[in-house]
Amino acid sequence: MSHPPEIDAILMIASSEASADMLYAVGMFVPDPFTCIEQNGRRTLVMSDLEIDRARTQAKADEILSLTAYQNRLKERGIPQPDLADVVAEALRDKNIRSVQVPLGFPVGYADRLRERGIIVQAKDDPFLDARPTKTPQEIEYIALASRHTESALREAIGTIGEAIVKDGLLCGPEGVMTSEYVKKIINLHLLERDCLALHTIVAGGLQGCDPHDQGSGPLRAGEPIILDVFPRSNVTGYFADITRTVIKGRASDALKRQYDAVLEAQEVAFVRLKAGIDGQDIHKAVEDHFKKQGFETGEKDGRLQGFFHGTGHGFGLEVHEPPRISNISCLLKAGHAVTVEPGLYYTATGGVRIEDNVVVTETGYENLTRIEKRLEI
């Protein structure tokens, strides 16, 4: 963690279940907000009685201080009900800290109260913790394991769709008409059994797949592409995977096959350029150019955006979306960056197609952590 010389320390007040930065820093899940101070490479936590003993054995910290002890000290000084800001200000004074750097999303209420108590508070743009975007070998193992579980769930879902019977154009299974909700339940329960939590899983068929973040609802139809985008978080490690496949029950039209092939080729366009030192913006532009050369235009048609209108990829790890980006914004890629590569094409005439793999950038190229096959017709 680095900070400008005029800043005495960095400060976080957050729950490590909600804040990826806090989880990264301390290495343990805590459901309620607590305090982390880092000064000259030394990390101090201020913990409640509920968590202090666990923190002493599990947290990555050099010093664990008692919230209750600070509250009692402040009460003796005449503050009848000292709040967290009082405690944090006191802890900072003990360490002769007069200025702190905080995350961009630091609660404004705490910032205001610390400033009222004479502390200079300065927010830092993301990434707040400079080391977070570059994944260690251990982190890559965690992501790879989450990917294996995600692929297992996807295979279960794709197998279910493949085994469906078609009646009046609708997919039908053991429980009757097969819906997006039914397939999502299969995916989510499969992952839960593997101690992963999947929220907002996407199973979007037909026109619903033309909105990249439409989770999908209702009956699934034969002859229409179905986008399955699954991005669970491991309950054990906190790390995400994020994998997408597009499938169709039955035969795809020539137009849809061409669209699918163009997306598959776009992934390769990105892969051959992917390595440390490359600007993600250049990769994204190459993907855009590829689609244009193939005749797939992007723009508004019939009142909605169609074509390729999102980034080529994004970083992920303790968050499903985090720096770096492979998009129309300049961003230099480094060895150890974990990123998705997920080009897509969306047209109301054919439906949506997106294919997404999880990769790690290396000095000479990339390592693809995703093993599940890519097949349109099932």
Backbone torsions as a table, in degrees:
resi	resn	phi	psi	omega
1	MET	NA	127.0	-179.5
2	SER	-118.2	152.1	176.7
3	HIS	-151.4	156.6	-178.2
4	PRO	-59.6	152.5	-177.0
5	PRO	-61.9	-24.4	-178.6
6	GLU	-77.9	-9.5	179.2
7	ILE	-95.7	131.2	-177.3
8	ASP	-77.2	-33.0	-173.5
9	ALA	-162.7	167.7	169.4
10	ILE	-104.8	152.6	-174.9
11	LEU	-138.9	134.0	170.3
12	MET	-130.1	137.9	171.1
13	ILE	-127.7	105.8	-174.5
14	ALA	-168.2	164.6	168.4
15	SER	-84.7	136.6	179.2
16	SER	-77.2	-10.2	172.1
17	GLU	-77.3	-26.2	-178.6
18	ALA	-102.0	-28.0	-175.8
19	SER	-107.0	115.7	177.4
20	ALA	-65.3	-34.9	178.7
21	ASP	-62.5	-44.1	-179.4
22	MET	-67.1	-41.3	178.2
23	LEU	-62.3	-42.7	178.8
24	TYR	-61.1	-41.0	-175.9
25	ALA	-70.8	-43.8	-170.4
26	VAL	-103.9	-21.1	173.6
27	GLY	74.4	19.6	176.5
28	MET	-144.8	148.1	179.0
29	PHE	-82.7	127.3	175.3
30	VAL	-133.5	124.9	-173.5
31	PRO	-75.9	-24.2	-177.0
32	ASP	-108.0	153.4	179.6
33	PRO	-60.3	139.4	173.7
34	PHE	-141.4	-178.9	-170.2
35	THR	-115.3	134.7	174.7
36	CYS	-127.6	124.7	178.6
37	ILE	-120.6	129.0	174.2
38	GLU	-122.4	122.7	-177.5
39	GLN	-133.3	120.9	179.1
40	ASN	53.8	41.1	177.2
41	GLY	79.4	1.3	-179.0
42	ARG	-105.8	127.1	-173.9
43	ARG	-104.9	128.0	179.0
44	THR	-120.0	133.9	174.7
45	LEU	-114.1	142.4	172.6
46	VAL	-112.4	114.3	-169.5
47	MET	-121.3	150.6	174.2
48	SER	-73.2	165.5	177.4
49	ASP	-58.9	-31.7	-178.1
50	LEU	-63.3	-31.7	-171.8
51	GLU	-115.4	-8.1	-167.5
52	ILE	-65.2	-41.2	-178.9
53	ASP	-69.2	-39.8	176.9
54	ARG	-64.0	-39.5	179.2
55	ALA	-62.8	-36.3	-179.1
56	ARG	-62.9	-26.9	-178.2
57	THR	-102.3	-23.4	-172.2
58	GLN	-112.4	-28.1	-170.7
59	ALA	-78.8	147.6	172.2
60	LYS	-84.7	88.9	-176.0
61	ALA	-151.2	153.1	177.5
62	ASP	-92.3	-21.4	-175.3
63	GLU	-151.0	134.9	176.6
64	ILE	-120.0	120.1	-179.0
65	LEU	-111.3	155.6	-175.3
66	SER	-92.2	123.5	173.7
67	LEU	-60.7	-42.4	-178.4
68	THR	-63.0	-41.0	179.5
69	ALA	-61.1	-41.3	177.2
70	TYR	-65.5	-42.5	179.7
71	GLN	-62.0	-40.9	179.1
72	ASN	-65.5	-39.8	178.4
73	ARG	-61.7	-43.0	-178.4
74	LEU	-69.8	-33.4	176.4
75	LYS	-65.1	-40.1	177.8
76	GLU	-63.3	-26.4	179.4
77	ARG	-84.0	-4.0	175.7
78	GLY	106.9	7.8	175.5
79	ILE	-95.9	106.5	-170.6
80	PRO	-64.0	-38.6	-178.4
81	GLN	-134.4	75.4	-177.9
82	PRO	-63.2	131.3	178.7
83	ASP	-94.9	-178.7	-175.5
84	LEU	-62.6	-36.5	178.6
85	ALA	-63.1	-38.5	176.2
86	ASP	-60.6	-44.1	-178.6
87	VAL	-65.3	-45.7	-178.6
88	VAL	-63.7	-43.0	178.7
89	ALA	-61.3	-39.3	178.9
90	GLU	-66.4	-43.0	178.7
91	ALA	-63.1	-39.2	178.5
92	LEU	-66.6	-41.0	178.1
93	ARG	-62.2	-39.9	178.5
94	ASP	-57.3	-30.1	-177.2
95	LYS	-101.6	11.5	-180.0
96	ASN	56.8	36.9	178.0
97	ILE	-97.6	119.9	-179.3
98	ARG	-109.9	-12.6	-179.3
99	SER	-143.5	140.5	-177.4
100	VAL	-133.9	151.0	172.0
101	GLN	-105.4	133.5	-175.3
102	VAL	-127.6	161.4	176.4
103	PRO	-63.6	158.3	-179.3
104	LEU	-60.4	-31.6	-179.9
105	GLY	-93.0	17.6	179.4
106	PHE	-58.9	136.4	-177.4
107	PRO	-58.2	127.7	-176.8
108	VAL	-64.8	-29.7	178.8
109	GLY	-63.1	-44.8	177.3
110	TYR	-65.3	-40.5	180.0
111	ALA	-60.5	-45.4	-179.7
112	ASP	-62.2	-43.3	-176.9
113	ARG	-69.6	-34.8	176.5
114	LEU	-68.7	-39.9	177.5
115	ARG	-63.6	-37.8	176.5
116	GLU	-61.2	-26.4	-179.3
117	ARG	-96.1	14.2	172.0
118	GLY	89.1	9.7	179.6
119	ILE	-93.5	130.6	173.7
120	ILE	-79.3	126.1	-177.8
121	VAL	-119.5	122.5	-178.4
122	GLN	-126.2	126.7	-179.5
123	ALA	-85.5	146.8	178.7
124	LYS	-116.7	139.3	176.7
125	ASP	-65.1	157.6	174.2
126	ASP	-70.5	148.4	-3.6
127	PRO	-75.3	133.4	-178.4
128	PHE	-67.7	-46.8	176.6
129	LEU	-95.4	111.3	-169.2
130	ASP	-58.9	-28.4	-176.0
131	ALA	-79.6	-16.8	-169.7
132	ARG	-61.1	-42.8	-177.4
133	PRO	-63.9	-27.1	-179.3
134	THR	-92.1	112.1	-172.2
135	LYS	-83.5	140.0	175.2
136	THR	-79.4	164.9	175.0
137	PRO	-55.3	-36.7	177.9
138	GLN	-64.3	-43.5	178.9
139	GLU	-63.2	-40.1	179.0
140	ILE	-63.1	-37.6	175.6
141	GLU	-62.4	-41.2	178.8
142	TYR	-62.8	-43.5	-179.9
143	ILE	-66.1	-41.7	179.4
144	ALA	-61.5	-39.7	179.2
145	LEU	-66.2	-42.5	175.9
146	ALA	-61.5	-35.6	177.6
147	SER	-65.1	-40.5	179.0
148	ARG	-60.9	-43.9	179.6
149	HIS	-64.6	-40.4	-179.7
150	THR	-64.4	-42.7	178.4
151	GLU	-63.9	-38.0	177.8
152	SER	-61.4	-42.8	178.5
153	ALA	-67.0	-39.7	178.3
154	LEU	-64.2	-42.4	178.6
155	ARG	-62.0	-38.6	177.7
156	GLU	-61.9	-44.4	-178.8
157	ALA	-68.2	-44.6	-179.6
158	ILE	-64.8	-38.4	176.4
159	GLY	-62.8	-39.5	178.6
160	THR	-63.4	-44.6	178.4
161	ILE	-64.4	-41.5	-179.1
162	GLY	-64.1	-31.0	-179.0
163	GLU	-85.8	-4.6	-177.2
164	ALA	-64.3	150.2	173.0
165	ILE	-97.2	139.8	-179.3
166	VAL	-96.3	123.0	175.8
167	LYS	-130.4	119.5	-179.5
168	ASP	53.8	36.9	177.4
169	GLY	83.5	-4.9	-178.2
170	LEU	-102.3	146.7	174.1
171	LEU	-79.8	133.9	-179.2
172	CYS	-128.7	140.8	178.6
173	GLY	-126.5	-162.6	-177.8
174	PRO	-60.0	-27.0	-177.0
175	GLU	-100.8	12.2	-179.7
176	GLY	106.0	-146.6	-179.3
177	VAL	-60.3	130.1	-178.1
178	MET	-83.5	128.1	-178.2
179	THR	-115.0	164.4	173.0
180	SER	-57.0	-41.4	-177.9
181	GLU	-61.5	-39.8	-179.7
182	TYR	-63.9	-45.0	-179.1
183	VAL	-68.6	-39.0	177.3
184	LYS	-61.9	-38.3	178.5
185	LYS	-62.6	-41.4	177.6
186	ILE	-59.7	-46.6	-179.2
187	ILE	-62.9	-50.5	-173.1
188	ASN	-66.7	-40.1	178.5
189	LEU	-68.8	-38.9	177.4
190	HIS	-58.2	-42.9	-179.4
191	LEU	-72.3	-37.3	179.4
192	LEU	-61.9	-36.9	177.0
193	GLU	-64.7	-19.6	178.3
194	ARG	-104.7	20.9	176.5
195	ASP	61.0	37.6	173.3
196	CYS	-122.5	144.8	179.6
197	LEU	-111.8	119.3	178.6
198	ALA	-106.7	120.4	176.9
199	LEU	-116.1	141.9	175.1
200	HIS	60.7	32.3	176.1
201	THR	-54.7	139.4	-177.4
202	ILE	-103.8	122.2	167.6
203	VAL	-132.4	90.7	-169.4
204	ALA	-119.7	117.3	-178.5
205	GLY	-102.8	152.5	173.7
206	GLY	58.2	-131.1	-177.7
207	LEU	-64.6	-27.8	178.9
208	GLN	-60.4	-32.1	178.9
209	GLY	-69.9	-8.9	178.6
210	CYS	-78.5	-12.7	171.7
211	ASP	-104.6	107.3	-170.1
212	PRO	-55.1	-26.0	-178.6
213	HIS	-109.0	12.1	172.0
214	ASP	-71.0	121.7	-177.1
215	GLN	-71.7	-16.3	179.7
216	GLY	87.9	144.9	179.3
217	SER	-158.8	155.1	173.8
218	GLY	82.1	-172.5	-174.7
219	PRO	-63.8	145.3	174.2
220	LEU	-98.2	142.4	-173.4
221	ARG	-115.1	148.3	172.9
222	ALA	-71.2	149.4	176.4
223	GLY	79.3	4.7	177.4
224	GLU	-120.2	141.3	177.9
225	PRO	-66.7	143.5	177.4
226	ILE	-122.0	119.3	177.5
227	ILE	-90.7	125.1	175.3
228	LEU	-114.9	109.7	-177.6
229	ASP	-120.2	112.8	-171.5
230	VAL	-123.2	126.1	-174.2
231	PHE	-140.0	71.6	-177.5
232	PRO	-83.2	161.7	174.7
233	ARG	-113.5	133.4	175.8
234	SER	-69.3	127.3	175.9
235	ASN	-71.6	-16.2	-178.3
236	VAL	-86.0	-48.8	-173.9
237	THR	-104.2	-22.9	-176.2
238	GLY	88.2	-1.2	-176.1
239	TYR	-91.9	147.7	-177.8
240	PHE	-99.3	159.1	158.2
241	ALA	-122.2	165.2	-177.5
242	ASP	-155.8	97.7	-172.4
243	ILE	-127.9	139.1	179.1
244	THR	-129.9	138.2	170.5
245	ARG	-133.4	149.7	176.1
246	THR	-118.3	128.1	-177.9
247	VAL	-133.1	164.5	175.9
248	ILE	-140.7	136.4	174.7
249	LYS	-85.5	114.2	-178.7
250	GLY	104.5	-156.7	-177.0
251	ARG	-93.9	135.2	177.1
252	ALA	-87.0	149.6	174.7
253	SER	-68.1	160.6	177.3
254	ASP	-59.2	-38.3	-179.7
255	ALA	-64.7	-41.4	-179.9
256	LEU	-70.3	-38.7	176.8
257	LYS	-59.9	-42.6	179.8
258	ARG	-64.7	-39.5	177.8
259	GLN	-64.2	-45.1	179.8
260	TYR	-62.8	-45.3	-179.6
261	ASP	-62.2	-36.8	178.9
262	ALA	-65.3	-37.9	177.7
263	VAL	-68.9	-42.6	178.2
264	LEU	-60.9	-42.6	177.7
265	GLU	-66.4	-34.3	179.2
266	ALA	-63.3	-35.5	174.2
267	GLN	-59.2	-44.3	179.5
268	GLU	-65.4	-36.2	175.0
269	VAL	-56.8	-41.9	178.4
270	ALA	-71.1	-45.2	-175.7
271	PHE	-59.6	-42.8	-175.5
272	VAL	-67.9	-19.2	179.7
273	ARG	-97.9	-11.5	-171.2
274	LEU	-77.2	118.5	172.7
275	LYS	-172.3	167.4	179.5
276	ALA	-60.9	140.2	177.6
277	GLY	94.1	-9.2	179.5
278	ILE	-88.8	141.0	175.5
279	ASP	-79.6	125.8	178.7
280	GLY	-58.0	-28.5	177.9
281	GLN	-61.6	-37.6	179.1
282	ASP	-67.1	-38.4	177.2
283	ILE	-64.2	-45.0	-179.2
284	HIS	-61.4	-42.8	179.5
285	LYS	-64.1	-38.3	178.4
286	ALA	-62.7	-38.1	177.2
287	VAL	-66.2	-45.1	176.9
288	GLU	-58.1	-45.2	179.8
289	ASP	-62.7	-39.2	178.3
290	HIS	-58.6	-47.9	-179.3
291	PHE	-62.8	-40.8	-180.0
292	LYS	-63.4	-42.1	179.8
293	LYS	-64.8	-29.1	178.7
294	GLN	-83.1	-2.3	178.6
295	GLY	89.0	11.6	179.5
296	PHE	-96.0	99.8	-176.1
297	GLU	-86.7	154.0	178.5
298	THR	-118.4	135.6	178.0
299	GLY	162.6	-178.1	-179.0
300	GLU	-84.2	130.5	177.7
301	LYS	-144.4	133.3	-179.1
302	ASP	54.7	36.8	173.6
303	GLY	81.8	9.2	177.9
304	ARG	-147.8	156.2	177.3
305	LEU	-68.7	138.1	177.1
306	GLN	-138.4	156.9	-178.2
307	GLY	104.7	-136.1	-179.8
308	PHE	-115.8	105.1	-170.6
309	PHE	-130.9	25.1	172.6
310	HIS	-134.7	176.6	-178.3
311	GLY	-68.4	162.3	177.2
312	THR	-77.0	-27.0	-179.9
313	GLY	-174.4	173.6	-178.5
314	HIS	-151.5	156.3	173.6
315	GLY	-71.5	158.2	176.3
316	PHE	-157.0	165.0	-178.2
317	GLY	171.0	-103.5	173.8
318	LEU	-77.7	-10.4	169.6
319	GLU	-126.7	152.3	-179.5
320	VAL	-76.3	-23.6	172.4
321	HIS	-130.3	117.0	177.6
322	GLU	-152.9	166.2	177.8
323	PRO	-59.8	149.8	5.9
324	PRO	-89.1	-179.1	177.2
325	ARG	-122.6	149.2	168.4
326	ILE	-114.9	92.2	-169.0
327	SER	-153.9	-164.9	179.8
328	ASN	-81.5	7.2	175.6
329	ILE	-107.4	133.6	-177.5
330	SER	-61.6	132.2	-179.8
331	CYS	-158.5	115.1	-176.8
332	LEU	-78.3	129.0	-179.8
333	LEU	-87.7	145.3	-178.1
334	LYS	-128.3	155.9	175.4
335	ALA	-59.0	132.8	-178.4
336	GLY	98.0	-9.1	174.5
337	HIS	-69.5	129.2	172.7
338	ALA	-97.5	120.3	-175.8
339	VAL	-135.8	155.2	168.8
340	THR	-89.2	153.7	168.8
341	VAL	-125.6	107.6	-168.0
342	GLU	-141.8	65.3	173.9
343	PRO	-66.0	156.9	178.8
344	GLY	-155.2	157.0	174.8
345	LEU	-132.9	136.7	-172.3
346	TYR	-135.8	115.8	179.9
347	TYR	-137.9	135.1	-177.7
348	THR	-65.1	-23.3	-178.8
349	ALA	-73.3	-27.5	-174.9
350	THR	-123.4	-26.1	-174.2
351	GLY	106.5	-174.5	-176.6
352	GLY	-100.1	148.8	174.0
353	VAL	-133.9	126.2	174.2
354	ARG	-142.9	138.0	176.2
355	ILE	-129.1	129.6	-173.3
356	GLU	-136.1	126.1	174.3
357	ASP	-117.3	158.1	175.7
358	ASN	-105.4	124.0	-176.5
359	VAL	-132.2	159.6	173.8
360	VAL	-117.0	128.8	179.5
361	VAL	-72.9	136.9	175.5
362	THR	-120.9	175.4	-179.6
363	GLU	-62.9	-32.1	-174.8
364	THR	-111.3	-3.5	-177.9
365	GLY	173.4	-116.6	-177.8
366	TYR	-159.7	160.5	170.7
367	GLU	-116.9	121.4	179.5
368	ASN	-87.0	117.7	-179.3
369	LEU	-85.1	-6.4	-173.5
370	THR	-99.3	129.5	-174.5
371	ARG	-115.7	-15.9	-174.7
372	ILE	-65.3	140.5	-175.2
373	GLU	-65.7	161.6	178.0
374	LYS	-117.6	108.9	-177.6
375	ARG	-145.4	125.9	-176.6
376	LEU	-77.1	-57.6	-174.7
377	GLU	-85.3	130.4	179.7
378	ILE	-130.2	NA	NA
